[in-house]
């Protein structure tokens, strides 16, 4: 009995240890600020750990096995660093420029050293290689500079370090399959290439950040019959499987972002009609779409940093109708559209129509500076696209509008400010 108890104790103790840690050496600028570590399920970010800086260091403890792309998000200056996890400890040092923007992340582990070099190489390929090829034609092949140009062109033209990546399976997968997410290569791929990629890829597909851009390229390559291409894709991957449901979820989000309402409604209905067990990714998409569809009562929002109100929540605001707009101070479309609401604001007030703005700013000072230009109620969590708004209200772009009735029921979801004013008959 004692032996069994000892074994159980060891197992329970082991469960408290993390799978791996991510340790970051930080400048003093980040003192006492929160930092978040995310993994991925398709394009959806999953919070794996949160850390607060102490003595210029932050340590994330990850208690689940994870292989794939990760992102450390630094809320204080709305910056992030991408890295690769092989379910092993990661260490890096963060450097800032004189404006407190991230200038470099220096990794100690081999995996991320290789990844960083390949990212730099890809940037040079995009920015420098075309210019070098053109410049070369102006020099004599016998010139030393010509030969130097040839050497640099050859270096930038080579593929990634496949020999090194043989010991790093995820890096190898990422390198080999970037062509599906690269827009320039999309036209060279056949539909069958995409279908094989989506259906036969390893589990790395979901954590690679390649899925969403590859799906967009697949849709663009199928412009003549997008609906037919989607049907064929979903049949190939089988939407009763976790892979199929994740792809279905991504497609619904893409159609929602690009206002492809007919396709979004078709595949949302298909997802709602599934009789099998639903994975977390699709369940989240269904919840956010269904709870913000026309006719539903909009989920309440508890204010955290409100401006121009003493109300505690969205439901506390009493009016015949509400315009709810999700926006950001850095959004150019918001910059163009919100002043048009301001022009009609007195007429809206006269009709007992309230305006409530929820900002996806990550900097609360910038939010307040911009929001104070508008007389209506505004609020922000100060977490940018990491705010709860995205998942709760299915926000994929700004500005996004909802019109609510007196009982907070959604009666319209206009695409543009002109549609808002037309619906409310405000001239």
Secondary structure, DSSP 4 states (H G I P E B T S, - for coil): -HHHHHHHHHHHHHHTS-SEEEEEE--GGGTT-EEEEEEEETTEEEEEEEEE-BTTEEEEEE-S--EEEEEEEEGGGTEEEEEEEESS-EEEEEEE-TTS-EEEEEE-SHHHHHHHHHHHHHHHIIIIIHHHHHHHTTS-TTSHHHHHHHHHHHHHHS---HHHHTT-HHHHHHHHHHHHH-GGGGGGS-HHHHHHHHHH--THHHHSS-HHHHHHHHHHTTGGGHHHHHHHHHHHHTTTSHHHHHHHHHHHHHHHHTT-HHHHHHHHHHHHT--SPPPHHHHHHHHHHHTTSTTSBPPP-B-SS-BS---SBGGG---SEEEEEEE-TT-HHHHHHHHHHHHTHHHHHHTTEEEEEEE--S-HHHHHHHHTTSSSEEEE-S-GGGSTHHHHHT--SSSEEEEEETT-BEEE--SSHHHHHHHTT--
